[in-house]
């Protein structure tokens, strides 16, 4: 195994002065320094070949490999492994070839400024990512630390909070932490009007009004929160379905016959970095699914136009599969063959024809077969009675 040739150094607003002596020596001995304009300014006293981030950024790994054999330093902000470029590089280059030199992260600095305990807050980034993904974390009494995209991002987040009944939430923007130009801006979401520096970290103390929208991470959101043409997995059945699908960190779901996307959306909300691919042949339903994903804080839902099994070709192998529409033996067999070991498959049926298919598959493959019958109390004249939903036959199994 070769010695590390690549050094990834976290640097703060105090520049070289804030580095440990051994880390500073690494930077001062560099032949090549890679980073953004801000990083180069913070280390301008060092004489070395200066290289900017490539465009497109995906070219970074090939560019770095081209420098192998020289003393190479990549400069990143704060902790290079916390929502930063170091993690991306480490996925592509053997970590044995890299030495990381962490600095205090923006999250640590912001938590210290706010007097918040890091284990008690959600640390998020919307830097270079859709801002809407923070919506999934809006909860009563939640505290959020968010790496932002630019000067306009706090105002966008203030709008998301206000629209959902969290307008009284306290917001603090912290900029240039640890440097001579450090600045702080305080306000509430409903009256936010500050003009802030583009490079900033946002702290949010969520405060819910009595009529605030309650959007828990556990499955079973109200049906009315989704745009739908009426064909959707209803709240109670959806909760039971997600319990069997078992959302897990970073796991992938195939939602076959995704419709308005309610199951895929709740899967992605149910675990950090869980992602989903919805397969749906109808354009109007794909549009509703995309709108629901955006409104409920999971804008990265991937939607595929097509029918199964042909639409599954070339897709990344899933950790879970939900078949909510278009069930057939061929559809099951294609999904089951692609499913990873320990993967979970759930299929729901409301028609007698689909139920017959489930009975045959259960006989051949085992698993758990249940009938879900839901009754909701509704007005009957001046009184109240039970109105049944269509019963759902649910089949679930784990691939072992």
Steps between C-alpha positions, in 0.01 A plus 500: 500500500640839401536791742230772485573750223189713535431729796151641551518794740215675672556873530299767680455875475822547700697341215846357561509644852222267605673181385693266725877537447528158334208577266639842414831337412318267257336798327822700485683203344235442233592506132136515390209656692144433380200696628254779447583870472430550869736218600781641288457843658517349849832331413648756260829521693596152376685473170361209300324424174141613547215301350131595513212258535439347156191561295313272485579402857477128410842540334660551843609137556670464163670834552634394842626167366695696241697666781600172665872495570503863611426653843128576462276686744126546460359781712144469633296702748498371857471123531563355152302184583180673621284589198819593318724405211712259705224242516454510123871458437519214749232309311708505183861490624622236745490664848842340563638752247347797686582682822217712641570809713167611653426848629200610708191463284241770441258284701730496803559873478130576454399272789751681722364841394144387570579307819343187350614143563582339166343161588170686552483668157456389139799587283399555138642637179323659208827625354487404134185298570125569474401729786166319530665196658510680836117501511498140624674614819252771602364370830372664820791592731760370252831681472667506160848602388509543124787563260338726243532552126526880495374833624143425387469163676400621850208692349387187312513295818315774688221468242485121537470538878232769480289311245491199734400691813851547643526872434594575865814288466821679597761522226865597529744536210868469593760610246882495489515321836844513657619785278534875540182558296278266704138616491169393652143569388199414720129499426187290461386311194180702449682835502838402352641785288878495556748522215772254597840397360489222242715262706308431819359247744137519614373403845124441536312448826165365378194640680160366393176696499184320624395442138845396373532209261620188679720299265661216700780289357316180593270379219132574483464863386145621446364428152413868454870592500541332161380613161307202364238395250349276770709195409754478779610281789290639786648620829441193718598250231802715408622490860471120506671479160799713607535297819558190286725682250721620791664826382870505590782750462614528139271218380330498158131426435341409170139623510332316214180671391592800712186702423518824700816376673365480855693182592823615335479841668445349845781249442743786432377696802530192720881471509793733432625478142244236402417538131232368271422439135136520404394317183178642357376500137253789540646848460231668714575272792876548463436876517301458821772280649765760418289777657440293813868420535590869476232614747588234758875550496634216284568672164744230388226244428590348161210429265510260206252496213423141407340171582649207685690281441665683208532828696717330762787432262814689596370628834715470813413187699251583778498431872121496499222471244138611526253381240197719530370470146532276196560183700572183304722196536742647242520830689569319828764271353689789339497700823588200717797411279638855530439534874813492716551239773299594811284715274134547585212466255143609565210464257149633562189385318146640502345303212410131500724446198805648672418314821501173305852580378611569858357169621694313233823684580455447873459127441821491294721738698360518853502826688218663694152551363255729680166667429475866600148631558470868595184680613490875549238683704303742282177701536178316420237767497519656844672196647827315446564160342779279377581522130726220372787548259567231243674210676863444404677167479865549587781254435847561638823303514874539554755367253738267689 
